[in-house]
């Protein structure tokens, strides 16, 4: 599952970066009053739709998206009959190696 998720999260991060690109936003501000945004408006609009669709894809996989920039995600799981999250991010290897309690977040992650 991590292979497809890695690709999806990289696409999500790229789309988010297009959405928040300063140059596109500045061009949009300048052109919006006269023509609805033109090409910059299309770039931002398309990026928004892609971000929304990709977040939906992650969610349907049963994964909790925590941070787009780092690709941080949590997988609900049971460890010793306790509900926990298995924790993974894009810079990690291709195996899940960490977990954390439901209320501790990334700062409380521990090796499996």
C-alpha positions in Angstrom: 0.0 0.0 0.0 2.9 2.4 0.6 4.0 2.4 -3.1 0.7 3.8 -4.4 0.4 6.1 -1.3 3.9 7.5 -1.9 3.0 8.4 -5.5 -0.3 9.9 -4.4 1.3 12.0 -1.6 4.0 13.3 -4.0 1.3 14.4 -6.4 -0.7 16.0 -3.6 2.4 17.9 -2.4 3.1 19.1 -6.0 -0.5 20.2 -6.4 -0.5 22.0 -3.1 2.7 23.8 -4.1 1.1 25.0 -7.4 -1.9 26.2 -5.3 0.3 28.3 -3.0 2.8 29.4 -5.7 3.5 33.1 -4.9 4.1 34.1 -8.5 0.7 32.6 -9.6 -1.1 34.2 -6.7 0.4 37.6 -7.5 -0.5 37.3 -11.2 -4.0 36.3 -10.2 -4.4 39.3 -8.0 -3.3 41.6 -10.8 -5.6 40.1 -13.5 -8.6 39.0 -11.5 -10.5 42.3 -11.6 -10.4 42.5 -15.4 -10.7 38.9 -16.7 -11.5 36.5 -13.9 -7.9 35.5 -13.4 -7.0 34.2 -16.8 -4.1 31.6 -16.9 -3.1 32.2 -13.3 -6.7 31.7 -12.2 -6.8 28.4 -14.1 -3.5 27.2 -12.5 -4.8 27.9 -9.0 -8.2 26.5 -9.7 -6.9 23.3 -11.3 -4.5 22.9 -8.4 -7.3 23.3 -5.9 -9.4 20.7 -7.6 -6.5 18.3 -7.7 -5.7 18.8 -4.0 -9.3 18.1 -3.1 -9.5 15.0 -5.2 -6.2 13.6 -3.9 -7.2 14.2 -0.3 -10.3 12.3 -1.1 -8.3 9.4 -2.5 -6.1 9.2 0.6 -9.2 9.2 2.8 -10.9 6.4 1.0 -7.8 4.3 1.6 -8.5 4.5 5.4 -5.5 6.7 5.9 -5.4 9.8 8.0 -3.5 12.6 6.3 -1.6 14.8 8.8 0.7 17.0 6.8 0.9 17.5 3.0 4.4 19.0 2.9 6.1 16.1 4.7 3.6 13.4 3.4 2.8 12.5 7.0 0.1 9.9 7.4 -1.3 7.7 10.1 -2.9 4.2 9.7 -5.4 3.2 12.4 -4.2 -0.1 13.9 -4.3 -2.3 17.0 -1.1 -2.9 19.0 -1.4 -5.2 22.0 -5.2 -4.8 21.8 -4.9 -1.0 22.0 -6.0 1.4 19.2 -3.0 3.3 17.9 -1.7 4.9 14.8 1.0 3.4 12.6 3.0 6.5 11.5 4.8 7.1 8.1 6.0 10.0 6.1 7.5 10.4 2.6 11.1 10.5 3.8 10.7 7.2 5.6 11.8 3.9 4.1 9.3 1.7 2.2 8.2 0.0 5.5 6.2 1.4 8.4 8.6 1.5 11.3 6.8 3.7 13.9 3.6 4.0 15.8 2.1 6.4 18.4 -0.8 6.6 20.8 -3.9 8.3 19.5 -3.3 11.4 21.5 0.4 11.8 21.2 0.9 12.5 17.5 4.2 12.6 15.6 6.2 13.7 18.7 5.2 10.6 20.5 6.1 8.1 17.8 8.0 5.0 18.8 9.7 2.3 16.9 7.6 -0.8 16.2 
